[in-house]
Amino acid sequence: MQPAVPIDVDETSGIWRTDGLPMVYLPRHFLVNNHLAVEAALGRDAYRAVLRAATAKSAIEWCEAQVQGKGLDPEATFRHYFQRLSQRGWGQFSIEVLDVASRRGRISLRNSIFALEAGQGVGQCVCYMFEGFVTGAFSFLLGLAAPTEVECEETHCACDGRHDHCRFDFAARP
């Protein structure tokens, strides 16, 4: 199977682009080892807060670029975002519930890079980086001023020894 995302490589600069955005291709262990090193240095709670803000901002920027480049409506952009994340190797995201009217939803994730690297039996949720991906994309979908208006929690993780996938529940604050 070949990648499902188009990869354009600039022959002069070597920059990779997908959907018009610059990309970086690197080994999974490199990303996860850096992630774990920063978590150890800052502590999980502090790092989780930093990641949530940074990844939410990145999700919003990606969604905005797709609207400009592809002309998708906000819900189609939200769905395309998680499809692209799945196609780029983060894991397979499935939007289980998306209720725009009640401003809530649930996403499942199979084969998360963080759960796969952690292995079974860790007994905790290790895929919290994706919470910011969700809050950013959902705040974009709802047209909210800030991703902090959306709450998201990894409610279970594939590495906890009890589940075969990760789950993220999210909702906009009233």
VENPETA-V892336 format. One record per run of one state. SS is the DSSP state (@ for helix, = for strand, . for the rest). FROM is the first residue (numbers start at 1). TO is the last residue. If there is no record, write none. Layout:
ss->[SS | SS]
from->[FROM | FROM]
to->[TO | TO]
//
This chain:
ss->[. | = | . | = | . | = | . | @ | . | @ | . | @ | . | = | . | = | . | @ | . | @ | . | @ | = | . | @ | . | = | .]
from->[1 | 8 | 10 | 16 | 19 | 21 | 24 | 28 | 43 | 44 | 71 | 74 | 88 | 92 | 100 | 104 | 111 | 113 | 119 | 129 | 143 | 147 | 150 | 157 | 158 | 161 | 166 | 173]
to->[7 | 9 | 15 | 18 | 20 | 23 | 27 | 42 | 43 | 70 | 73 | 87 | 91 | 99 | 103 | 110 | 112 | 118 | 128 | 142 | 146 | 149 | 156 | 157 | 160 | 165 | 172 | 174]
//
